[in-house]
Amino acid sequence: MSIGYIIVSAIILILCVALIGIILMQSKNASGLTGAISGMGSAGNAYWDKNKGRSLEGQLNKYTKIIAGILFVLILCIKFLG
């Protein structure tokens, strides 16, 4: 094992724990697919849709995507290091 492999593996482990924590901190949306089919809440969420990025839930959603992307790239890198 090279030192690069060990470093990337440690970073992947840290990012996995961080991703699990961020996902667990997000609130659950009960409307999901059912709300999309029935059309519930589409008019009442106009303010929420415009300001979603500024809220805690919007920030957690953004960080989830960023960490998942970085994790994907690092896993590809470790494939070529190992």
Wavefront OBJ file of the C-alpha trace (Angstrom):
o trace
v 0.000 0.000 0.000
v 1.247 3.437 -0.884
v 0.955 6.506 1.316
v -1.447 8.088 -1.204
v -3.769 5.119 -0.929
v -3.822 5.403 2.866
v -4.455 9.170 2.790
v -7.280 8.904 0.252
v -8.812 6.021 2.235
v -8.778 8.116 5.413
v -10.397 11.057 3.602
v -13.076 8.734 2.203
v -13.798 7.407 5.689
v -14.150 10.936 7.097
v -16.415 12.005 4.221
v -18.603 8.913 4.677
v -19.155 9.740 8.337
v -19.860 13.389 7.469
v -22.326 12.370 4.756
v -24.175 10.058 7.140
v -24.399 12.864 9.709
v -25.690 15.401 7.184
v -28.291 12.993 5.841
v -29.524 12.213 9.346
v -29.832 15.946 10.137
v -32.161 16.544 7.183
v -35.878 16.606 7.822
v -38.141 14.033 6.303
v -40.570 15.190 3.638
v -43.777 13.223 3.936
v -45.315 14.564 0.728
v -42.738 12.951 -1.588
v -44.230 11.173 -4.583
v -47.750 11.238 -3.151
v -47.707 15.029 -2.952
v -46.378 15.303 -6.490
v -49.148 13.087 -7.875
v -52.000 14.726 -5.992
v -50.638 18.252 -6.435
v -50.882 19.096 -2.749
v -49.095 22.200 -1.562
v -47.942 23.441 -4.947
v -49.391 26.941 -4.472
v -48.461 27.316 -0.815
v -44.799 26.497 -1.329
v -43.960 29.376 -3.679
v -42.163 31.317 -0.942
v -40.385 28.187 0.292
v -39.228 27.288 -3.233
v -37.699 30.730 -3.771
v -35.871 30.845 -0.406
v -35.015 27.171 0.048
v -31.278 27.722 -0.508
v -31.009 30.128 2.410
v -32.579 27.802 4.960
v -30.795 25.140 6.987
v -32.492 22.390 5.015
v -31.380 23.952 1.733
v -27.806 24.232 2.983
v -27.806 20.609 4.149
v -29.141 19.540 0.773
v -26.380 21.471 -1.000
v -23.652 20.029 1.250
v -25.008 16.520 0.695
v -24.608 16.906 -3.055
v -21.129 18.412 -2.743
v -19.813 15.740 -0.374
v -21.362 12.956 -2.472
v -19.647 14.340 -5.573
v -16.279 14.589 -3.842
v -16.729 11.088 -2.462
v -17.480 9.766 -5.949
v -14.319 11.349 -7.383
v -12.164 10.056 -4.514
v -13.498 6.536 -4.921
v -12.578 6.678 -8.603
v -9.105 7.937 -7.644
v -8.590 5.136 -5.147
v -9.521 2.647 -7.862
v -6.538 3.804 -9.896
v -4.187 4.087 -6.883
v -4.857 0.557 -5.699
l 1 2 3 4 5 6 7 8 9 10 11 12 13 14 15 16 17 18 19 20 21 22 23 24 25 26 27 28 29 30 31 32 33 34 35 36 37 38 39 40 41 42 43 44 45 46 47 48 49 50 51 52 53 54 55 56 57 58 59 60 61 62 63 64 65 66 67 68 69 70 71 72 73 74 75 76 77 78 79 80 81 82
